[in-house]
Amino acid sequence: MTYLYLMIAIVAEVTATSFLKQAMGFTRLWPTLITACGYITAFYFLSLALRDIPTGIAYAIWSGVGIVLIAMVAWLWQGQKLDTPAMIGMALIMAGVVVMNVFSKTAAH
C-alpha cells in the first residue's frame, strides 16, 4: 500500500500543477479548486507513504516521476515541446529512481 499511496500523491500533485496554468493566478474558480484539492490530496497521501518510505527516497521518487509526468502532460495537452536534451535528462532522472529502488538498501521494499 505504501507505494500506492506515493503514486496517488504523485498523480494528485501532477493534476494540481497542470491546473495551475488554467487557474490564471487563482482568478478562475474551478481550476483553482482543482489545484487546491490536488495539492491537499497529494500531501495527505505523501504523508501516508512517509510512514514506511524514508523521506529522501520518497521525495526523490515523487520529484523524479512528477517531473516526467508534468512534462508529458505539458507536451500532450498544453502544446509544449520537448527537445532531445530534455528527453535525455528525464530518462536519466527515471534511471536514478530505478537505481535507488532496485539497488539501494535505504529504499523500503
C-alpha positions in Angstrom: 0.0 0.0 0.0 2.9 2.4 0.7 3.9 2.7 -3.0 0.2 3.0 -4.0 -0.1 6.0 -1.6 3.0 7.5 -3.1 1.6 7.0 -6.7 -1.7 8.6 -5.7 0.3 11.5 -4.2 2.2 11.9 -7.4 -0.8 11.8 -9.7 -2.6 14.3 -7.4 0.3 16.7 -7.5 0.7 16.4 -11.3 -3.0 17.1 -11.7 -2.8 20.1 -9.3 0.3 21.5 -11.1 -1.3 21.0 -14.5 -4.3 23.1 -13.5 -2.1 26.0 -12.2 -1.9 27.4 -15.7 -5.6 27.2 -16.2 -6.2 28.9 -12.8 -4.7 32.1 -14.2 -3.2 33.3 -10.9 -6.1 31.9 -9.0 -8.6 34.1 -10.8 -10.6 31.2 -12.2 -12.7 29.3 -9.7 -12.8 25.7 -11.0 -9.1 25.3 -11.9 -8.2 27.0 -8.6 -10.4 24.5 -6.7 -8.9 21.5 -8.6 -5.4 22.8 -7.9 -6.1 23.2 -4.2 -7.8 19.8 -3.8 -5.0 18.2 -5.8 -2.3 19.6 -3.5 -4.2 18.7 -0.3 -4.7 15.2 -1.6 -1.0 14.9 -2.7 0.3 16.0 0.7 -2.1 13.7 2.6 -1.1 10.6 0.6 2.6 11.6 0.7 2.3 11.8 4.5 0.9 8.2 4.5 3.7 7.0 2.3 6.3 8.6 4.6 5.2 6.2 7.4 7.3 3.4 5.6 9.5 5.1 3.0 12.4 7.2 4.1 11.8 10.9 3.3 14.7 11.3 0.9 13.7 8.2 -1.1 10.0 9.2 -1.2 10.9 12.7 -2.3 13.3 11.5 -5.0 10.6 9.3 -6.4 7.9 12.0 -6.0 10.0 14.6 -7.8 11.5 12.3 -10.5 8.3 10.7 -11.5 6.5 14.1 -11.2 8.9 15.8 -13.5 8.4 13.3 -16.2 4.6 13.2 -15.8 4.3 17.0 -15.8 6.5 17.2 -18.9 4.3 14.6 -20.6 1.1 16.5 -19.6 2.5 19.8 -20.9 3.5 18.1 -24.1 0.2 16.3 -24.7 -2.3 18.9 -23.5 -0.6 22.2 -23.4 1.4 22.0 -26.6 4.8 22.4 -25.1 7.8 21.0 -27.0 10.4 18.7 -25.6 13.8 18.7 -27.3 16.3 15.8 -27.2 18.3 17.1 -24.3 15.1 17.4 -22.2 14.1 13.8 -23.0 17.6 12.5 -22.2 17.6 14.4 -18.9 14.2 12.9 -18.0 15.4 9.4 -18.9 18.4 10.0 -16.6 16.1 11.1 -13.8 14.0 8.0 -14.2 17.1 5.8 -14.3 18.1 7.3 -11.0 14.7 6.5 -9.5 15.0 2.9 -10.7 18.6 2.6 -9.4 17.6 3.8 -5.9 14.6 1.5 -5.7 16.4 -1.6 -7.1 19.9 -1.3 -5.6 19.6 0.9 -2.6 19.3 -0.6 0.9 17.8 2.7 2.0 14.6 2.3 0.0 11.7 0.5 1.6 10.8 -2.8 -0.1 
